[in-house]
Amino acid sequence: MKIKVRGFEMGYDDTGGAGVPLVLIHGYPLDRTLWSAQTRAFADIARVIAPDLRGFGESTLPGADATMDTYADDVRALLDALGIKNAIIAGLSMGGYIAFAFYRQHAHRVRALILADTRATADTPEGKLGRDASITLARDQGAGAIADAMVPKALTAQTLKSNRALTDATRDLLARQSVAAIITALGALRDRPDSTPTLAEISVPTLIIVGVEDAITPVRDAEMMRDAIRGARLAIIPNAGHLANIEQPDEFNRVVREFLQTV
């Protein structure tokens, strides 16, 4: 489905019935099909909404600049258009950064949080330089080069070795995104604020999920968030890296379902 919000056309899925709204925000440089194993898995207990962030998937890109607040306001506009007052906000990786921004701006609309394979801290100076290098790589060599650089970091060594279908599908997902959207997102990632102060302000039920072999946002980052958010739960997914929801969808879905049943 597509809908016009904030001056651009947003692609999204809206699956399920009368259950609690669950918004799934994808990471970088991905689109809503990241959540293919989740959108229908929870349709019996939730209204699952999975948007394409501006420029990704089926969404158009209205301008060259964006921040995490921009993406969060896009999600808020989608909820407004769908008549949804509050929802469980779930984000993976960059989607987690957007979830933090959404909470800061619209806490009254957040029923609960799910933070998957993400972190609260801002980029280090070295990390910022890495974003700039990736911008140059995307501009000079295209999305395929970004995909080639990211896949070995996003999946476990075992998946890379033994699951060619999943490895190829992941690369294809990354490689099909537009260079303009990738560059815009990299700038937003590089310049995002430190969300560590936000952790102590979170007062809604929170589930933190991390792949035990996540090399991008490792377990220690998840543990730090768990310790800083009152009452937060932590689920560590075995045999999974940065994309725990696609490497181990059954276990990922199990822990999310358990959480949904309590909120």
Secondary structure, DSSP 8 states (H G I E B T S, - for coil): -EEEETTEEEEEEEE-SSSEEEEEE--TT--GGGGHHHHTTTTTTEEEEEE--TTSTT-----S---HHHHHHHHHHHHHHHT---EEEEEETHHHHHHHHHHHHHGGGEEEEEEES--SS---HHHHHHHHHHHHHHHHH-HHHHHHHHHHHHS-HHHHHH-HHHHHHHHHHHHTS-HHHHHHHHHHHHH----HHHHTT--S-EEEEEETT-SSS-HHHHHHHHHHSTT-EEEEETT--S-HHHHSHHHHHHHHHHHHTT-
